[in-house]
């Protein structure tokens, strides 16, 4: 098996793909020969990422605007993808997530304002969990038709053992439940579903919002004594997207430097 262009001619969609972890995912897939569609809330960001990745790798790249929490926008997204790929999709990476907000992260459940509790939980659910459901719903007919596909969901280690920021934990735990059901129901079509449970990954969305003491504390809590890099998540994504993991489905791969041991 040649690994340098292992996804040559394949088509992938990465949600939340314009920066950070999603951008690294898209670059890794394109570097393996995969044509990539990059979706994010902001069209310009998606298009810039697509242009740069296409120029760097020589693969076809499409930048699209989509808020995955909105079913109408997800339907339009897949209409564009169908035209672009001629009704083909081999890889779906559900990476889009609700922005990290310190107020939500640092507020225990019993101290959550009564007038905010529904919004906090439902906003997280609609983006992280329902967004993954909506994208999967649109991707499955394409993958069933071609009897092949790999779906990668992005979850987090709090979904496995708890931590704080309960709205985030609940939404990411729902993603793991979705992954399990998709793996069970669609394996008969050679569609695989797996998840990444991420620990402390160095992205502006999280790292830049923490004080220096918290940054150091989160680094020191891992046996490797550092934060993870976006590129390390991207390499795991490529593994799950490719034939290298052809007999792996329904699994959660923990990427956290060894903090969670279960």
PETAJO-V147428 format. One record per backbone hydrogen bond with DSSP energy under -1.0 kcal/mol. CO is the residue of the C=O (numbers start at 1). NH is the residue of the N-H. If there is no record, write none. Layout:
BEGIN
<<CO | NH> <CO | NH>>
END
This chain:
BEGIN
<<5 | 8> <7 | 10> <10 | 35> <11 | 90> <11 | 91> <12 | 37> <13 | 93> <14 | 39> <19 | 23> <20 | 24> <21 | 25> <22 | 26> <23 | 27> <24 | 28> <25 | 29> <26 | 30> <27 | 31> <29 | 34> <30 | 33> <32 | 7> <33 | 9> <35 | 12> <36 | 62> <37 | 14> <38 | 64> <39 | 16> <39 | 17> <40 | 66> <42 | 46> <43 | 47> <44 | 48> <45 | 49> <46 | 50> <47 | 51> <48 | 52> <49 | 53> <50 | 54> <51 | 55> <52 | 56> <53 | 57> <54 | 58> <60 | 36> <62 | 38> <64 | 40> <67 | 70> <70 | 74> <71 | 75> <72 | 76> <73 | 77> <74 | 78> <75 | 79> <76 | 80> <77 | 81> <78 | 82> <79 | 83> <80 | 84> <81 | 85> <82 | 86> <82 | 87> <90 | 150> <91 | 13> <92 | 152> <93 | 15> <93 | 95> <94 | 154> <101 | 105> <102 | 106> <108 | 111> <109 | 112> <113 | 116> <113 | 117> <116 | 120> <117 | 121> <118 | 122> <119 | 123> <120 | 124> <121 | 125> <122 | 126> <123 | 127> <124 | 128> <125 | 129> <125 | 130> <129 | 133> <130 | 134> <131 | 135> <132 | 136> <133 | 137> <134 | 138> <135 | 139> <136 | 140> <139 | 143> <140 | 144> <141 | 145> <142 | 146> <143 | 148> <149 | 192> <150 | 92> <151 | 194> <152 | 94> <153 | 196> <155 | 198> <156 | 159> <157 | 160> <157 | 161> <158 | 162> <165 | 168> <165 | 169> <166 | 170> <167 | 171> <168 | 172> <169 | 173> <170 | 174> <171 | 175> <172 | 176> <173 | 177> <174 | 178> <175 | 179> <176 | 180> <177 | 181> <178 | 182> <179 | 183> <180 | 184> <181 | 185> <182 | 186> <186 | 189> <186 | 191> <187 | 190> <190 | 149> <192 | 151> <193 | 250> <194 | 153> <195 | 253> <196 | 155> <197 | 255> <198 | 157> <199 | 201> <200 | 228> <201 | 203> <203 | 206> <203 | 207> <206 | 209> <207 | 210> <211 | 215> <212 | 216> <213 | 217> <214 | 218> <215 | 219> <216 | 220> <217 | 221> <219 | 222> <222 | 225> <228 | 202> <229 | 233> <230 | 234> <231 | 235> <232 | 236> <233 | 237> <234 | 238> <235 | 239> <236 | 240> <237 | 241> <238 | 242> <242 | 245> <243 | 246> <245 | 248> <251 | 195> <253 | 197> <255 | 199> <257 | 224>>
END
